[in-house]
């Protein structure tokens, strides 16, 4: 799908300045316990499947849509596992601060395929053989697969990337 039209319209007004965006991430496991990851088309990094929450869309619907669009797979959100904000600067200079909701999802079906627009590749990875992932993706996976009853969040007053905090997050 790429960048939604409403974000492109905002960028016409603000250029590369920082904008606040709601987003979702999905942690999906295969029947064999492998994790679904996508290689981002813009910078080649591997990450959990993520997407924007569109206006008038609920986060659970957004995560289902994002996974289907980017991978061809159908999922069901089981649990909200993390909620954090994190910054991202894209190769073109666009700056965002994402409010990201991480979901543990159950695989329902579909045919795995990559979306050339957002992800250049999608694959299943054994948990012990994950590619290099950024801090956010590792945190989302850790809490989605954890046993916590409630969703993880950074303590009040803590900022994303403060030394020492995310190693335990």
N, CA, C and O of each residue as an XYZ file, in Angstrom:
676
protein
N       0.814     -1.192      0.000
C       0.000      0.000      0.000
C       0.857      1.254      0.000
O       0.488      2.227     -0.657
N       1.985      1.280      0.706
C       2.822      2.472      0.749
C       2.298      3.506      1.727
O       1.496      3.199      2.609
N       2.763      4.736      1.558
C       2.382      5.823      2.457
C       0.952      6.260      2.146
O       0.637      6.579      0.999
N       0.080      6.278      3.164
C      -1.304      6.697      2.934
C      -1.393      8.132      2.406
O      -0.546      8.977      2.699
N      -2.423      8.375      1.635
C      -2.640      9.674      0.998
C      -2.688     10.818      2.013
O      -2.162     11.899      1.746
N      -3.312     10.594      3.173
C      -3.417     11.678      4.151
C      -2.044     12.082      4.687
O      -1.839     13.250      5.017
N      -1.105     11.147      4.780
C       0.243     11.484      5.233
C       0.982     12.245      4.131
O       1.709     13.197      4.416
N       0.803     11.835      2.886
C       1.417     12.573      1.778
C       0.915     14.009      1.737
O       1.681     14.931      1.458
N      -0.392     14.201      2.018
C      -0.938     15.567      2.053
C      -0.323     16.373      3.206
O      -0.025     17.555      3.037
N      -0.131     15.750      4.369
C       0.506     16.446      5.495
C       1.930     16.838      5.134
O       2.373     17.946      5.436
N       2.640     15.927      4.488
C       4.035     16.196      4.124
C       4.144     17.384      3.165
O       5.160     18.078      3.170
N       3.120     17.631      2.344
C       3.137     18.796      1.459
C       3.218     20.093      2.274
O       3.774     21.089      1.811
N       2.666     20.070      3.477
C       2.640     21.261      4.333
C       3.841     21.351      5.272
O       4.346     22.443      5.534
N       4.295     20.211      5.776
C       5.343     20.246      6.804
C       6.712     19.796      6.298
O       7.701     19.882      7.025
N       6.773     19.321      5.068
C       8.056     18.848      4.539
C       8.565     17.663      5.343
O       7.827     16.713      5.605
N       9.831     17.728      5.730
C      10.457     16.619      6.465
C      10.329     16.767      7.979
O      10.864     15.947      8.725
N       9.623     17.808      8.442
C       9.487     18.045      9.885
C       8.849     16.843     10.583
O       8.164     16.029      9.964
N       9.094     16.760     11.878
C       8.575     15.680     12.706
C       7.047     15.678     12.733
O       6.425     16.709     12.987
N       6.448     14.514     12.469
C       5.003     14.349     12.630
C       4.739     13.149     13.527
O       5.548     12.224     13.604
N       3.608     13.177     14.196
C       3.172     12.151     15.146
C       2.243     11.196     14.411
O       1.275     11.628     13.786
N       2.535      9.896     14.484
C       1.735      8.926     13.742
C       1.422      7.692     14.590
O       2.318      7.131     15.221
N       0.161      7.271     14.608
C      -0.181      6.004     15.268
C       0.191      4.837     14.352
O      -0.004      4.896     13.138
N       0.730      3.775     14.958
C       1.138      2.604     14.173
C       0.905      1.328     14.969
O       0.681      1.355     16.179
N       0.962      0.221     14.258
C       0.804     -1.098     14.866
C       1.914     -2.011     14.360
O       2.438     -1.829     13.262
N       2.259     -2.996     15.183
C       3.226     -4.022     14.801
C       2.649     -5.381     15.166
O       1.947     -5.529     16.166
N       2.962     -6.375     14.331
C       2.439     -7.725     14.538
C       3.567     -8.710     14.785
O       4.560     -8.729     14.059
N       3.406     -9.519     15.808
C       4.301    -10.648     16.029
C       3.473    -11.891     15.728
O       2.515    -12.212     16.431
N       3.872    -12.580     14.659
C       3.138    -13.742     14.160
C       4.080    -14.935     14.166
O       5.219    -14.838     13.709
N       3.603    -16.060     14.685
C       4.395    -17.302     14.688
C       3.737    -18.331     13.788
O       2.512    -18.424     13.711
N       4.573    -19.100     13.111
C       4.081    -20.214     12.304
C       3.765    -21.380     13.230
O       4.058    -21.329     14.424
N       3.167    -22.430     12.675
C       2.890    -23.635     13.464
C       4.182    -24.248     13.998
O       4.175    -24.923     15.028
N       5.298    -24.011     13.290
C       6.596    -24.536     13.707
C       7.298    -23.613     14.704
O       8.411    -23.909     15.139
N       6.657    -22.492     15.071
C       7.231    -21.580     16.046
C       8.120    -20.502     15.449
O       8.718    -19.718     16.186
N       8.217    -20.449     14.132
C       9.037    -19.422     13.479
C       8.332    -18.073     13.538
O       7.107    -18.002     13.638
N       9.126    -16.999     13.475
C       8.598    -15.635     13.522
C       8.569    -15.028     12.128
O       9.505    -15.193     11.346
N       7.489    -14.327     11.829
C       7.326    -13.651     10.551
C       8.009    -12.289     10.600
O       7.729    -11.482     11.486
N       8.910    -12.033      9.643
C       9.586    -10.752      9.535
C       9.521    -10.266      8.096
O       9.380    -11.054      7.161
N       9.625     -8.952      7.941
C       9.650     -8.380      6.597
C      10.900     -7.517      6.448
O      11.355     -6.880      7.399
N      11.444     -7.513      5.227
C      12.598     -6.652      4.923
C      12.038     -5.361      4.352
O      11.363     -5.373      3.322
N      12.318     -4.244      5.021
C      11.778     -2.952      4.609
C      12.383     -2.515      3.282
O      13.601     -2.537      3.105
N      11.523     -2.119      2.357
C      11.976     -1.734      1.024
C      12.803     -0.457      1.049
O      13.683     -0.282      0.205
N      12.538      0.449      2.009
C      13.235      1.744      1.990
C      14.677      1.679      2.486
O      15.521      2.436      2.006
N      14.981      0.785      3.445
C      16.356      0.750      3.944
C      16.931     -0.656      4.081
O      18.068     -0.811      4.528
N      16.169     -1.685      3.705
C      16.681     -3.050      3.708
C      16.758     -3.725      5.061
O      17.247     -4.850      5.154
N      16.283     -3.062      6.132
C      16.313     -3.673      7.460
C      15.192     -4.703      7.604
O      14.115     -4.546      7.030
N      15.460     -5.752      8.374
C      14.414     -6.702      8.738
C      13.695     -6.171      9.966
O      14.315     -5.558     10.835
N      12.379     -6.406     10.044
C      11.600     -5.933     11.180
C      10.322     -6.756     11.304
O      10.004     -7.576     10.442
N       9.604     -6.522     12.387
C       8.266     -7.087     12.505
C       7.379     -6.362     11.496
O       7.679     -5.233     11.107
N       6.312     -6.989     11.080
C       5.384     -6.363     10.143
C       4.666     -5.230     10.880
O       4.097     -5.435     11.951
N       4.703     -4.042     10.294
C       4.121     -2.860     10.926
C       3.370     -2.039      9.899
O       3.570     -2.192      8.694
N       2.506     -1.168     10.388
C       1.776     -0.290      9.485
C       1.134      0.864     10.231
O       1.088      0.887     11.460
N       0.642      1.817      9.462
C      -0.053      2.973     10.015
C      -1.465      2.585     10.436
O      -2.066      1.678      9.860
N      -1.991      3.279     11.444
C      -3.410      3.201     11.758
C      -4.064      4.336     10.978
O      -3.757      5.506     11.205
N      -4.952      3.996     10.074
C      -5.613      4.990      9.223
C      -6.690      5.736     10.020
O      -7.199      5.208     11.009
N      -7.043      6.961      9.599
C      -8.155      7.651     10.254
C      -9.413      6.775     10.242
O      -9.708      6.111      9.247
N     -10.137      6.781     11.341
C     -11.387      6.026     11.521
C     -11.178      4.505     11.512
O     -12.118      3.753     11.254
N      -9.951      4.053     11.793
C      -9.645      2.616     11.837
C      -9.194      2.252     13.242
O      -8.426      2.990     13.858
N      -9.659      1.136     13.746
C      -9.230      0.651     15.046
C      -7.868     -0.038     14.910
O      -7.583     -0.626     13.867
N      -7.019      0.025     15.954
C      -5.696     -0.596     15.870
C      -5.724     -2.093     15.529
O      -4.888     -2.554     14.752
N      -6.657     -2.853     16.087
C      -6.716     -4.285     15.776
C      -7.030     -4.508     14.297
O      -6.486     -5.424     13.680
N      -7.896     -3.684     13.732
C      -8.186     -3.787     12.297
C      -6.967     -3.391     11.480
O      -6.697     -3.987     10.437
N      -6.225     -2.385     11.947
C      -5.031     -1.932     11.239
C      -3.961     -3.017     11.195
O      -3.299     -3.184     10.170
N      -3.779     -3.755     12.284
C      -2.746     -4.790     12.287
C      -3.136     -5.936     11.346
O      -2.278     -6.492     10.661
N      -4.416     -6.286     11.310
C      -4.884     -7.322     10.372
C      -4.650     -6.868      8.933
O      -4.150     -7.637      8.112
N      -5.008     -5.628      8.628
C      -4.837     -5.078      7.279
C      -3.369     -5.014      6.879
O      -3.003     -5.408      5.772
N      -2.519     -4.508      7.795
C      -1.097     -4.363      7.487
C      -0.447     -5.705      7.171
O       0.322     -5.814      6.216
N      -0.749     -6.723      7.966
C      -0.166     -8.048      7.722
C      -0.650     -8.606      6.381
O       0.145     -9.151      5.616
N      -1.932     -8.474      6.096
C      -2.461     -8.976      4.826
C      -1.826     -8.246      3.640
O      -1.401     -8.884      2.677
N      -1.759     -6.908      3.706
C      -1.199     -6.129      2.596
C       0.275     -6.436      2.363
O       0.712     -6.552      1.218
N       1.036     -6.567      3.432
C       2.479     -6.723      3.293
C       2.938     -8.158      3.103
O       4.028     -8.392      2.582
N       2.113     -9.135      3.525
C       2.592    -10.526      3.489
C       1.658    -11.501      2.789
O       2.076    -12.604      2.436
N       0.403    -11.119      2.581
C      -0.573    -12.049      2.023
C      -1.156    -13.001      3.051
O      -1.920    -13.898      2.695
N      -0.812    -12.824      4.321
C      -1.287    -13.728      5.375
C      -2.425    -13.093      6.166
O      -2.470    -11.878      6.364
N      -3.338    -13.944      6.609
C      -4.449    -13.513      7.448
C      -4.129    -13.857      8.895
O      -3.703    -14.970      9.204
N      -4.343    -12.872      9.788
C      -4.047    -13.077     11.203
C      -5.215    -12.607     12.057
O      -6.103    -11.882     11.608
N      -5.175    -13.051     13.305
C      -6.122    -12.593     14.316
C      -5.319    -12.037     15.483
O      -4.488    -12.750     16.046
N      -5.547    -10.775     15.863
C      -4.862    -10.234     17.044
C      -5.350    -10.955     18.299
O      -6.555    -11.080     18.521
N      -4.411    -11.427     19.114
C      -4.758    -12.135     20.345
C      -4.611    -11.262     21.577
O      -5.392    -11.354     22.524
N      -3.585    -10.408     21.543
C      -3.272     -9.650     22.752
C      -2.470     -8.408     22.389
O      -1.564     -8.462     21.557
N      -2.814     -7.285     23.022
C      -1.984     -6.091     22.950
C      -0.809     -6.341     23.884
O      -1.007     -6.554     25.080
N       0.408     -6.318     23.360
C       1.564     -6.720     24.162
C       2.517     -5.579     24.504
O       3.285     -5.688     25.460
N       2.481     -4.496     23.747
C       3.362     -3.364     24.066
C       2.769     -2.084     23.501
O       2.032     -2.089     22.515
N       3.117     -0.995     24.159
C       2.711      0.320     23.677
C       3.821      1.306     24.036
O       4.050      1.608     25.207
N       4.499      1.797     23.012
C       5.614      2.727     23.202
C       5.640      3.738     22.058
O       5.043      3.521     21.004
N       6.335      4.835     22.286
C       6.623      5.757     21.196
C       8.084      5.585     20.828
O       8.920      5.278     21.677
N       8.380      5.787     19.556
C       9.773      5.728     19.122
C       9.946      6.567     17.865
O       9.043      6.635     17.031
N      11.105      7.206     17.724
C      11.350      8.054     16.556
C      11.863      7.242     15.376
O      12.410      6.152     15.541
N      11.675      7.798     14.179
C      12.244      7.186     12.969
C      12.499      8.291     11.963
O      11.637      9.138     11.727
N      13.666      8.282     11.380
C      13.992      9.170     10.278
C      14.198      8.291      9.058
O      15.015      7.370      9.080
N      13.461      8.574      7.998
C      13.520      7.773      6.780
C      14.662      8.244      5.881
O      15.130      9.374      6.021
N      15.117      7.390      4.958
C      16.211      7.768      4.066
C      15.971      9.074      3.299
O      16.927      9.764      2.944
N      14.699      9.419      3.039
C      14.407     10.669      2.309
C      14.397     11.891      3.226
O      14.166     13.007      2.759
N      14.647     11.695      4.541
C      14.685     12.808      5.488
C      13.405     13.015      6.272
O      13.402     13.807      7.214
N      12.306     12.333      5.926
C      11.055     12.464      6.681
C      11.275     11.971      8.109
O      11.849     10.904      8.327
N      10.807     12.768      9.088
C      10.939     12.419     10.493
C       9.564     12.143     11.095
O       8.616     12.898     10.877
N       9.467     11.046     11.861
C       8.209     10.654     12.507
C       8.484     10.265     13.952
O       9.584      9.837     14.301
N       7.474     10.422     14.771
C       7.452      9.828     16.105
C       6.235      8.926     16.089
O       5.104      9.400     15.978
N       6.466      7.613     16.202
C       5.372      6.655     16.153
C       4.867      6.337     17.549
O       5.656      6.111     18.466
N       3.563      6.320     17.706
C       2.929      5.712     18.866
C       2.585      4.313     18.386
O       1.627      4.125     17.637
N       3.371      3.328     18.821
C       3.245      1.980     18.287
C       2.588      1.036     19.282
O       2.977      0.962     20.448
N       1.591      0.324     18.799
C       0.913     -0.710     19.573
C       1.340     -2.064     19.022
O       1.070     -2.383     17.864
N       2.006     -2.858     19.853
C       2.459     -4.187     19.442
C       1.407     -5.231     19.787
O       0.864     -5.239     20.892
N       1.127     -6.110     18.833
C       0.133     -7.170     19.022
C       0.753     -8.543     18.804
O       1.544     -8.739     17.881
N       0.392     -9.480     19.652
C       0.665    -10.886     19.360
C      -0.508    -11.358     18.518
O      -1.666    -11.158     18.885
N      -0.205    -11.986     17.388
C      -1.251    -12.408     16.453
C      -1.163    -13.901     16.170
O      -0.088    -14.499     16.218
N      -2.309    -14.482     15.876
C      -2.402    -15.889     15.497
C      -2.547    -15.971     13.989
O      -3.354    -15.255     13.396
N      -1.765    -16.846     13.368
C      -1.841    -17.070     11.931
C      -3.112    -17.842     11.606
O      -3.379    -18.891     12.193
N      -3.901    -17.313     10.658
C      -5.127    -17.985     10.228
C      -4.956    -18.677      8.882
O      -5.553    -19.729      8.652
N      -4.152    -18.106      7.991
C      -3.967    -18.699      6.663
C      -3.420    -17.683      5.687
O      -2.939    -16.619      6.077
N      -3.499    -18.023      4.409
C      -3.021    -17.154      3.351
C      -1.774    -17.710      2.696
O      -1.253    -18.750      3.101
N      -1.303    -17.007      1.683
C      -0.108    -17.401      0.940
C       0.955    -16.332      1.107
O       0.745    -15.179      0.732
N       2.093    -16.706      1.667
C       3.164    -15.763      1.948
C       3.713    -15.162      0.657
O       4.074    -15.877     -0.279
N       3.766    -13.827      0.631
C       4.336    -13.092     -0.508
C       4.808    -11.732     -0.004
O       4.268    -11.195      0.964
N       5.815    -11.185     -0.668
C       6.309     -9.856     -0.316
C       5.562     -8.794     -1.091
O       5.070     -9.046     -2.191
N       5.479     -7.602     -0.515
C       4.853     -6.457     -1.172
C       5.975     -5.530     -1.614
O       6.649     -4.941     -0.769
N       6.190     -5.387     -2.908
C       7.299     -4.583     -3.415
C       7.257     -3.139     -2.934
O       8.295     -2.477     -2.887
N       6.071     -2.635     -2.576
C       5.920     -1.251     -2.169
C       6.550     -0.980     -0.800
O       7.272      0.003     -0.636
N       6.281     -1.838      0.173
C       6.760     -1.606      1.534
C       7.834     -2.582      1.970
O       8.787     -2.199      2.649
N       7.686     -3.836      1.586
C       8.667     -4.835      1.991
C       9.187     -5.558      0.760
O       8.424     -6.015     -0.091
N      10.506     -5.647      0.694
C      11.116     -6.306     -0.458
C      11.133     -7.817     -0.286
O      11.343     -8.551     -1.251
N      10.912     -8.289      0.945
C      10.935     -9.721      1.216
C      10.193     -9.973      2.525
O      10.207     -9.128      3.420
N       9.558    -11.109      2.637
C       8.969    -11.562      3.898
C       9.359    -13.020      4.074
O       9.337    -13.802      3.124
N       9.718    -13.376      5.306
C      10.175    -14.749      5.576
C       9.848    -15.148      7.008
O       9.587    -14.318      7.879
N       9.875    -16.466      7.205
C       9.771    -17.039      8.540
C      11.187    -17.282      9.043
O      12.038    -17.759      8.291
N      11.450    -16.957     10.317
C      12.756    -17.164     10.928
C      12.606    -17.935     12.224
O      11.701    -17.669     13.015
N      13.502    -18.899     12.440
C      13.547    -19.599     13.724
C      13.939    -18.586     14.793
O      14.800    -17.743     14.543
N      13.333    -18.643     15.974
C      13.627    -17.658     17.024
C      15.115    -17.514     17.336
O      15.563    -16.411     17.650
N      15.883    -18.578     17.262
C      17.319    -18.513     17.541
C      18.151    -18.061     16.356
O      19.370    -17.940     16.475
N      17.522    -17.806     15.210
C      18.257    -17.426     13.999
C      17.680    -16.157     13.369
O      17.576    -16.054     12.147
N      17.310    -15.203     14.204
C      16.749    -13.947     13.704
C      17.849    -13.090     13.093
O      18.977    -13.097     13.585
N      17.543    -12.354     12.030
C      18.520    -11.410     11.484
C      18.710    -10.247     12.456
O      18.019    -10.163     13.471
N      19.639     -9.360     12.146
C      19.865     -8.183     12.981
C      18.598     -7.324     12.976
O      18.126     -6.916     11.914
N      18.056     -7.055     14.145
C      16.836     -6.264     14.289
C      17.123     -5.031     15.129
O      18.002     -5.052     15.991
N      16.379     -3.953     14.879
C      16.564     -2.756     15.705
C      15.931     -2.974     17.080
O      15.225     -3.956     17.315
N      16.208     -2.024     17.983
C      15.725     -2.126     19.362
C      14.213     -2.265     19.454
O      13.697     -3.048     20.251
N      13.511     -1.496     18.629
C      12.052     -1.531     18.690
C      11.525     -2.908     18.319
O      10.675     -3.447     19.028
N      12.004     -3.488     17.231
C      11.527     -4.812     16.803
C      11.828     -5.865     17.869
O      10.984     -6.712     18.160
N      13.027     -5.814     18.453
C      13.372     -6.791     19.501
C      12.442     -6.651     20.704
O      12.004     -7.652     21.272
N      12.137     -5.403     21.096
C      11.254     -5.163     22.231
C       9.844     -5.672     21.939
O       9.231     -6.320     22.788
N       9.324     -5.382     20.740
C       7.975     -5.823     20.380
C       7.896     -7.354     20.427
O       6.934     -7.907     20.961
N       8.894     -8.034     19.876
C       8.916     -9.505     19.879
C       8.987    -10.027     21.310
O       8.228    -10.920     21.686
N       9.890     -9.475     22.100
C      10.080     -9.961     23.480
C       8.780     -9.908     24.278
O       8.450    -10.852     24.995
N       8.043     -8.803     24.154
C       6.821     -8.673     24.947
C       5.641     -9.426     24.340
O       4.754     -9.868     25.071
N       5.615     -9.578     23.038
C       4.538    -10.362     22.423
C       4.666    -11.832     22.787
O       3.660    -12.524     22.945
N       5.885    -12.310     22.921
C       6.097    -13.723     23.250
C       6.212    -13.960     24.747
O       6.290    -15.106     25.190
N       6.222    -12.893     25.524
C       6.352    -13.012     26.979
C       5.062    -13.476     27.630
O       4.045    -13.692     26.971
N       5.136    -13.619     28.916
C       3.994    -14.134     29.679
C       3.240    -13.047     30.432
O       2.337    -13.346     31.213
N       3.611    -11.765     30.200
C       2.929    -10.688     30.904
C       1.429    -10.729     30.628
O       0.994    -11.095     29.535
N       0.660    -10.354     31.618
C      -0.784    -10.304     31.471
C      -1.214     -9.006     30.797
O      -2.164     -8.987     30.015
N      -0.502     -7.916     31.107
C      -0.854     -6.626     30.523
C       0.245     -6.175     29.561
O       1.340     -6.736     29.544
N      -0.063     -5.165     28.773
C       0.883     -4.658     27.784
C       2.038     -3.921     28.455
O       1.850     -3.238     29.462
N       3.232     -4.066     27.888
C       4.410     -3.352     28.357
C       4.322     -1.882     27.957
O       3.807     -1.551     26.889
N       4.828     -1.002     28.823
C       5.001      0.411     28.489
C       6.206      0.910     29.268
O       6.538      0.365     30.321
N       6.862      1.947     28.755
C       7.980      2.545     29.473
C       7.433      3.291     30.683
O       6.350      3.871     30.610
N       8.155      3.285     31.782
C       7.697      4.004     32.979
C       7.525      5.495     32.706
O       8.191      6.054     31.834
N       6.638      6.132     33.449
C       6.418      7.571     33.334
C       7.745      8.300     33.498
O       8.521      8.000     34.405
N       7.996      9.253     32.618
C       9.224     10.028     32.664
C      10.372      9.431     31.875
O      11.388     10.099     31.682
N      10.244      8.197     31.413
C      11.304      7.519     30.661
C      11.114      7.799     29.181
O       9.992      7.755     28.676
N      12.195      8.083     28.490
C      12.143      8.323     27.050
C      12.723      7.138     26.302
O      13.576      6.420     26.824
N      12.255      6.933     25.070
C      12.766      5.853     24.228
C      14.271      6.041     24.040
O      14.741      7.136     23.732
N      15.014      4.954     24.233
C      16.429      4.986     23.976
C      17.297      5.455     25.129
O      18.512      5.570     24.974
N      16.688      5.736     26.310
C      17.514      6.113     27.440
C      18.391      4.937     27.825
O      17.928      3.796     27.813
N      19.644      5.189     28.167
C      20.590      4.107     28.453
C      20.067      3.148     29.508
O      19.541      3.554     30.545
N      20.226      1.868     29.213
C      19.915      0.824     30.179
C      18.476      0.381     30.242
O      18.219     -0.773     30.587
N      17.525      1.233     29.928
C      16.115      0.895     30.115
C      15.662     -0.181     29.128
O      14.989     -1.131     29.529
N      16.009     -0.056     27.872
C      15.474     -0.969     26.873
C      16.102     -2.350     26.930
O      15.530     -3.307     26.410
N      17.278     -2.474     27.558
C      17.851     -3.814     27.689
C      16.955     -4.710     28.539
O      16.965     -5.931     28.383
N      16.188     -4.108     29.431
C      15.303     -4.872     30.323
C      13.860     -4.809     29.889
O      13.004     -5.491     30.454
N      13.585     -3.991     28.885
C      12.198     -3.790     28.450
C      11.665     -5.000     27.720
O      10.514     -5.001     27.285
